[in-house]
Amino acid sequence: MTGRPTLNHVAISMDPGVLDERGRAEVLAFYGDVFGWTEGDNSGEAGNPLILYTGAFGQFVYLLPADPPLTAPPLDHFGLQVETRADLHTIVEQAKGHAARDDRVRVIDIHSRTTHGPTHEYTLTSAYIGFLLPLMIELQHLERIAR
């Protein structure tokens, strides 16, 4: 094997009512504003999925109308890593702005924890954000500090 596989996409079956014209517009508005995601071309796909490009080459979230849709416990999620703590704070503040206007937005605020290793300390700073999808998104910033 020449290299390890990398994450390409997350596919989530959704309630068709959430992916009607109005729902698609709401999903696109929220995830576009908060995360910078854009709508991808679905013209070659069956079932009229909503494809959200994350901005990283080859990475996307694939939302497919289905009956039954995926249901998940409130903290089930997938994770995204950000470059800086400032990026994490900016995204969380954007989500909080939406939450102030829409009670369907869920935000679990920023928290940090440090793990002590033999040569380094690792500080994980994270927050959770959810809107209409059955999975939340955990944002993470990981800092490695030599002792």
N, C-alpha and C positions, 0 to 999 in steps of 0.2 A: 504494500500500500504506500502511495507517495505522500499522502497527507490525511489528516483527520477531516471527517465531514464537518461542515458548519451549518448552523441553523439557516434554513432558507425561508420557511413560512410557517404560519400557524393557521390551520383551517378550523372554522367553528360553524357548526350548523345553528341557524338562527330561526326564531319564530318568523314566518313569512310576513306577519303584520308589522314587524319591526323593520323589515326591508322593503316596505311599500315605498311609494314616491316620497311621502312626507318623512318616513323613518330614515330612508337613505340620506335625505337632505340633513336631518338632525345628526346622524352618525358622522357624515362628512364635515359638517360645521364644527362639531365638538372635537373630533380627532384631528381635523385640519388645524384648528386654532390652537389646541393644547399641545399636540405632538408634531405638527407640521406634515401630517400624512396627506396624500393626494389620491384621487380616484384613479385606478388603473383600468386599462382597456379590457373589457370582458367579452368582446365580440366573438371570440373563438370558444367560449365556455358555455356549457349547457346549464340551464337552471337560473340564469340571470344573477350570478353571484355579485357581491360588492367586493372589489379588490382594492385594498388600501396599501399603497406603496409607502414604505417607511422613510424613504430617502436614502437608505443604504442600498448599494447595488445588489440586486437579486433577493432582497428581503421584502416580504409583504404579509399582510393579514388577509385571509380569504374567508369571506362571510357568505355562506350558502343558505338560502331559504330551505327549510326542511320541516317536516312534520313526522315525528316529534323533533323539536329542537333540542340542543344540548341544554341541560340544566346542571348547575354546579353549586356546591356550598359557597357561601359568601366570600371566603378567602382563597378559593382556587384562583390561580392566576398564571400569567407568564411574565417573564422578566425582561426588562430593557436596561441596558447600562448607559450611563451618560458620562461625558468626559470630565465634567467639573461639578462641584457642589453647587456652584452658581447656576448651572444649567438645571440641576434638579430643583432648586428653589424657584426658578423662573417657571418651570413647567407646573409645579405644584400650585403656585400662585395663580396661574392661568386657570387651572382646574377649579380652584376655590372660587374664582370669579364666576365661573359657570354654576358652581354649586349654590352660590348666593341667589341665582336666578332660576334654578331648576333642581328640585329636590330628588330627581332621579340620578344626579351625579353623586358619587360616593368618593370621599377622600379620607384616607387614613394618613394622618399628618407625618411629617418627617421625624425619623428617629435614627440614632446612631448606636453602634456597639463596636467595641474593640476586642479583637482576639490577639492574644500574646503568643507569638511563635518563638522558636529558639533564636532567630536572628533578626526578625522583623515583627512589627505590630501591624495589624490589618484593621482598618476602620471601615466598616460598612455603614453607609448612610442610605436610607431608603424611605420610600413612601408608596402608598397604593392609591390607584385611581381607577374608577369604574364608571361606565356610562353605557347603558343599553346592552352591552355584550354580556354573556353569561360568565365570562372570565374577567377578573380585574387585571390591571397591569401594575407590576411592581417596578418602580424606577430605582436603580441602584447606582451609587458611586462608591467605588472601592479604592481606598488609598493604602499604599504599602509604604511603611516608614521603617528605615533601618534603625536598629538600636545602637 
